[in-house]
Amino acid sequence: MKDKQTLSRREFLHQSLLGAGAMTFASHLRARTAPRSGDRMNVLFIAIEDLNDWIGCLGGHPQAKTPNIDHVADLGVLFTHAYCAAPACGPSRAALLTGLRPSTSGNYKNRDSFARNRVLSRAVTLPEYFRRNGYYTLGTGKIFHGTHFRELRAAGWDEYWPSKNQAHPPSLKPTYAPLPLNGIPQAAHFDWGPLDEGVELEDTSDGKKALWVAKTLRERKFDQPFLLAIGFMRPHLPWYAPRKYFDLHPLDSIQLPKVKEDDLDDVPPLGRKIANPSGDHRRVLEHKQWSKAVQAYLACGSFMDECVGLVVEALLKSPYRDNTIIVLWSDHGWHLGEKLHWRKFTLWEEATRVPMIWVVPGLTKPGARCDAPVNLMDIYSTLITGCGLPPQEQLEGYDLTPLLQNPRAPWNKPTLTTHGRGNHAVRSRRWRYIRYADGSEELYDHENDPLEWTNLANDPKYAKAKTQLARWLPKEDAPEGPYSRSQPKR
């Protein structure tokens, strides 16, 4: 896209918030928790891969440039303490789309199969539930994990782009230099750098998905309520994006995350094993790639943000703007050297905290922020209420409608994240409590230690806090389910 178009889109979203958007919310300001069956909301379901809190409105990195996501937050409620059910793509998405915790289903890791899991295969997924209740369900990109969306597409979707008979948009790779660009040997997709000169947003897979959704919103006339889902791959590795997004983040000014070199000294052995500082972190340092990696992650975030802008702009210009719920989320967070770790796959704040934004016409107020600890699993229950559908008995998530209506409403429940059988983190407003399968523990006080540098678990002064948090751990942990035949490792 041209820079002029980019500025026009951002200005449009800004004007939409201040002008027509404000009138839309004013006209729908009457409080309601469930529309009448003949007046059901549509749903725009925006999923993002591997995005941590490095967006402008969450402030996870001071150099993040995500104006379109920030404007979406300005239109509704930003949950500042939203967390994933699992810090890996497969189990996180399985939990969100079925409303069942990993400890209930046994789906703990990316290699675990959704379709062959006895619990998950019998569950009614979110798109299927909406389809059964009169919604037209259509989507594109990564909603279910890996091959899972292909396994379940027929059961949950009326339409998926591209269809089985259409060519999938290619994943572009740089050709101007040998891969990997970062020079880290045997890095596989652990690589980053700009795409070739001349490659623009509309040439990429994510860009094509965004354009398809935008065209659908502009041109389609739906005679029934719809659930329209789009799953963006960036900032998933490899961190390749058009060069102009790298130019937004000059390498010579990149700020690295704050890291404590002895951060793992008070972490139990199982936690240190998960962090694996002699793996990715050592290789990044040896090849002097830390600044380039941070630049690339920020660049891919800005690129993905531009894709989000295309979609939201199309909605706000469409006839559906006044009766469509927007829910935007990322499946888990990401480490870029914090705790001497890279990627996800941990129970610490960086891997578990995620963006989650809701815009519900007639219910949410522009620019609201909620600091209650909530979970991606709560999306299913909340959408059911927002769309006036019958209750779904299988769901283990909570209905966030009270917080959407009043972000300061009482909310005393912490939230739970699971990584592997028996490994759990409980996050309250103040505390993060981790208990591993071997009984070892971590406890962090976020009022005084937001970077989780000091493990208080062995201090007797905090025994009461641990006991209270431990009440929210699962009573049982289901055996690990069967592996996927393809065993995706993303």
N, C-alpha and C positions, 0 to 999 in steps of 0.2 A: 504494500500500500504506500501511497505517497505521503510525505510528511504533512502536506496541507490537508489531506483527507483525515489523517490521524487527529490533527488539531480540531477539525470540524466535528469529528465524532465526540471528542472529549467535551467540546463546547456544547454540543447538543445534549449530552447527558447532564451537563451542569445546568443548562437552561431548563431541562426537563424537571430537574429537582426543584429549581427556584420558581418556575412558572407553572406550566401545565401539570407537572407532577404534583406540586403542592395543591392545586385545585382538585386533582383526582383524589388525593387522600382526604381533603376537606369534604368532598361530596360523599365519601364513603365512611366518614368518621364514626357513624353509629356503631357501637360495639356489638359484635356477634361472635359466637364461637363455632357455629356450624351453619353454612348457608342452606336454604331449602333445597330439596332434591332437584327442583326444576331450575335452580339458580346456582349450580355447582361451579366452583372455581376450576380453571385450568391450572396446570402445573408446568413450569419451566424448571427443569432439574439439571443443574450444572455441576458436573463432577470434574475435579481437577486431580491430577496424579502427582503425589510426592511434594505437595506445596506445604511448607511449614509456615511460621508466622512472619516470614519476610515479605509482608505486604504493608503498604503505607498505613492503613487504618489500624493495624495491629502493632506496628512499630518494632518488629523483630529485628530489622536491620535498618540503620539510618539512611542507607542509600537505595532502598527499594523504591522502584517507580512503577506503581500499579494504579494509575488514576481511574481506570474504569471499574475495577473492583472496589476502590474507595468510594466511587459514586454510587455503586450498588449498596454499599453499607450506609451511605447517606440517605438512601431511599427507605430503609427499613431498620431492622434490628441486627446489630453485630454482636455475636456471642464471643466475648473476649477470652473465655475459658471453656472452649469446646475441645473434646478429646475423642480419639478413635477407640473402637473396641479392641483393636489389635494393631500393632505397628508394622503391618505388612499388608500388601495390596489384597491378596486373596481373602484371608480371614476378616479383614476390615470390611470389605465390600459384602462378603457373605452375611456378616452380622447386620449391617445396615439394611440389606435388601430382604432379609428374612425376619429381622427383629429378634434373633436368637443369639445369645452370647456364645463366644467360642467354647467356654466351659460347658455349655449345654449341648452344643453340636459336635464337639470334638474336632472342629476345623480350626487348627491353630497356626498353620504355616502355609506358605505359597504352594508348596508341593502337594498339599492335601486337596483331594477332589471334592468339588461341590456336588456334581451329578451322581457320584457313587457313594456319597455319605447318606446313611439311612435316615438321619434326622433332617438334613437340609433338603434332600430330594423329595421329602414329603411335605415340606413347608410351602406355604403360598408366598411367592415372592411379591415384592411391592408392585412391579408392573403388572403381574398376573392378577393381583387383587383389584387393582384399578380397572383392569380389562374386564374382569367378571362383574364389575359394578358400573358398567356402562361407559367407560372411558375408552377413547381411541388412543392406543399407546404406540408411540413411535420414537425412535432414537438413532443415535450414531455414536461411534467411538467407544471408548472403554467405560462401560458401566459395570458389568460383571468382570471378573478377573480373567485374563488370559483367554484360554479356549472356552471358558465357562459361558461367555455371552453367546458363543455359537451353539453350545449344548442346550442353552435355555431359551434361545431367541424365539423359537416356535411357540413355546409355552407362555411367554410373557409379552410378546410384542406383536402388534398388528403390522408393523412396518419397521424395517431397519435399513439404514443406508450406510454403505452400499449393500445391495441385496446379494444373495449368493451368485446371481448371474452378472453382477457388475464387478469391475476391477476395483480393488481397494487402492486408495491413494498411496503412493510409495513413500517409504521413510527415506528422506534425503540424507546423503552423507557427503561431506566435503571431498572434493577431488583434487584440490590444488596442492595437497601435500600428502605424504604417506600417513596412513592411520596406524596407531592412534596418534592424534594430533598432540596429545600431552606428553608423548614419549614414554609413558609408563608401560613397560613390557607386560604382555599377557593381561592387558587391562580389560579386554573384551569390550563391553559397552560402558565401562568406567572411563569415559573420555569426554572431552569438551573442546569447543572452538566454534568460530563462525562458519556458516555455510558459504558456498561460492558467491562471488560478486554477481549481482543480478538476480539472485534468488529473493523473492518477496513472499510475504505472508500467504498470498493466494496460491503459491506454488507448493506449499507444505501440506502435510496430511491434516494437521489441526486447523489450518486455515481453510481447507476445503470443507471440513466438517462445519466450521462456523458459518461459512457462506451457504451451505445447504440448509442449515437451521434458519438463517436469516431469510433466505428465499422462501422457505416453508411458511414462516410467520407473515411474510409480506403477501404471498400469493394464494395460500390455501384458504378455503372456506370450509370450516369444520361444522358439521351438523350435530355434533355431540361434544361433550367436554373432552379435552385431550390432556395427556401426560406426555410431554416432549422432553426427552433426555439427551444430553450431549456430554460425552466424556473426553476431556482434553488429555493428551499424553504428556505434554511438557508441564512442569520441569522434570519429568522422568529422564533418567539417563538414556542415551548419551546426550549431553547438553549442547546440542547443535541448534542454531537458530540463525535467521538472517543477520547479516553484519550490522545493520543499523541498530539492532537492539544491544549488541556489544558496545557500539559507540555511545550509547546512553550511559554506560558505566566505564569510564576510562580506567585502564588498568593501573595507571600511576597514582590514582587516588582511592583505590579500593581499601576498605577497612575490614580487617579480619575479625572473626568472633573473638570474644574474650575467653581465654583458655588458661586454666591453672595446670601447670606441668605435672604436679603431683596429685592431680584430682582423683586418681583411682586408688590412692594409698589407703583410704578408709572405706573402700567398696569391697564387698564380699567377693571371694574367688569366682563365684558363678557370674557376678556382674562384670568382673574384669575380663572373664573369658568372652562374654558377649561383646564387650567394648573392643577387644582385640587390637590394642594400640600398635602392635607390631605388624599389622596387616595394612589396610588402606592408609592409615595416618602416616605410618613410617614411609610408605612409598610416595605419598604426596609431598612429604618434606624432602625426601632424597632427590626428587626430580624438580624441586622448587616450583610446585604447581598450586600452592595454596591460594595465592592471590588470583591466579587465572581461573581456578575452580570457583571461587566466590564470584568473580566477574561473570562467569558463564551461567551460574545458577541465577544470579540477578537478571542477566540478559534473557534467559528462558522464561523467567517470571514476567518480565515486561512483554515479551512476545505473546505469552499465553494471555496476559491481561488485554492485549489488543484484540485477540480472538473473542474474549468475553465481551469486549465493547461492541463488536459487530453484532453479536447475538442480542444483547440487551437493547442496543439502539433499535434493532428491528422490532423487538417486542413493543418498545415504547412508542413506535410509529404505527403500530398495528391496531386493528379493532379490538385486540385481546388485552390491551394494556390495563384496563380497569377491572378485569376479572381473572387475572392470572397470578398465581403465587409463584414467586421466585425463591428457590432454595439453592444456595451455592455452597459447596463444601469440597474439602480435600480429604483423601482417604487416610492419610497419616502425615506426620511431619518428616523431618530430615535433619541429620547431623552434618555439619561441615567442619568437623574438628573438635567440637565441644565434647567433653569427656574422652578426648583423644580417639574419637570414633567418627566414622563416615557412614552414610546411608541411614536406613531406618533400623528396625530390628532391635530396639532397646525399650526399656520401660521408663526412661527419663523424659523430661519435659520436651526436649527438642524433637523426639520421635513421636510423641503422643499428642501434642497440642496441634490443633488444626483450625483453619478458617472455617466459619460457618455463618452464613448471612441469610436472613429471611425477610422477604417483602410480601406482606399479605394485605392487599387492598381492603380497607374497612376495619383493619385490626391493628396493624403495626403503625407506629408513628415515625416520620422521617428522622434519621440521625440518632436513633436510640441505641444504647449500648447496655448489654447485660453481662454481669461478671459471675453469674451462677455457674458452677461446674456442670456441664451437660455433655452428652455423648452423641456421636453420629447415629447410634441405634435409636435415638429419640425421634429421628426424622420420620420414620414409618408411622408411628402413632400420631404424630403431630399433623402429618398430611391427611390422615384419615379424618381427624376432627375438622381441619380446615376445609376439607372438601365435602363434609357432611355424609361420610360413608359409615356403614355399620361398624361397630367395634370388631377388631380382629383379636381373637382370644389368645393366639400363640405368642403375642409380642411381649418381650421383656424390657423394652425401652419405655421411657416416660413421655407423656403428652406435654409439650412445651407451650401449649396455648396460653396458660396463665402468664408465662414470662413474655410471650409475644405481646400480650395485651398490656402488661405492666412489668417491665424489665426489673423492677425492684420488688416484685412480689416475693413473699417468703419462699425459700427453697433451701431446705436443710439436708438434701441428699448429696453425697459425694458421687463421683463417677468412677467407673472401673475400666482398666485396660489389661489385656491378657496377652502374653507372648510365650507360646509354648505351654504345654500342660503343667499346671501348678505354679506358674510364674505370673504374678499379678501386681498391678499398681492401683492404689486407691488415691484419688485426687479430690481433696476438699478445697474450699476457698483458701485455706492457709497451708495445708499439709500435702506432701506427697509421701505415701507409705508404700514401700515395695517389699513383698515377701516372695522369695524364690522357692522352688520345689524342694530344696534341701533345708528349708526353714530359716535360712539367713535373711537379713533384713537391711533396709535402708529407710531413713526418715529425713525429710528435708522441710525446713520451715521457710515458706515462700515470703513471709512478711519480712524476714531478716536475711534470707539467702536465696534470692530469685534465680541464681545461676546453679543452684544445687551443688555447692562446693563442699558442704560440711554435713557428713552423715551423722545424725543424732541418735540412731537406732540403739546404740549401746549405752546411752546416757539414761540412768534411772529416773531422772527428772521428767522424762517424756514417756514413761511407761503407760500412763493413762491415755495419752493421745494415741499411742499405738493400739491399745485395747479398743478404743472407740472406733478407730479406722478399720481394724481387723474384722469388725462385725459385718462389714460390707463385702468381705471376700466370699467367693462361692463356697457353698457347703460341700459341693462335690465337683470334681473335674472329670468330665467325660473322657474315655479313652480316645486317643488320637484316631481320627477317621482314616479311610484308605487314601493312598496316594493317587494323584492324577496320573493317568497313563503318560501324559506329556511332561508332567512335573515341571511346570514353569517356575523359574527361580527369581523373577523380578520382585 
